[in-house]
Amino acid sequence: MVDLLAWGLFWVLLLAAAMFAGLWTYRAFTTGDTRFNFAWLFPPRPEPRLGVMEQASVDRSRRLVLIRRDDVEHLIMTGGPVDVVIETNIAAAPREAVEDHDERQEPTPPVFARSPRGFGQAVNE
């Protein structure tokens, strides 16, 4: 009985694999696309509409938070007895300009640079 069930499961898996291979071959023949991906299952994430751009501590309990929503920024103070909107409808820079600003520049070389030493060289030269 167990042998019959094992053989049945084997043939079902073999048939499923053959069907998958046949469908993939048909798709490759008709569209020329041989990639195997799940892009249709996991679409790209949409651009976020809401984000915290900057935050700074005012004192132990209060914080200033700059929030961007649909390319408009709002300055909010949180943490006190009442949250306060300080400034609203601030025209924000485009997202591309903000992303370009985050790129770090190369550090300047030190003033007193020494030449690099090999592994076996003496320390006090």
Salt bridges, closest charged atoms under 4 A:
ASP33 OD2 - ARG27 NH2 3.35
ASP33 OD1 - ARG35 NE 3.09
GLU47 OE2 - ARG95 NE 2.82
ASP59 OD2 - ARG62 NH2 2.91
ASP70 OD2 - ARG49 NH2 2.58
ASP70 OD2 - ARG69 NH1 3.78
ASP71 OD1 - ARG95 NE 3.90
GLU73 OE2 - ARG68 NH2 3.29
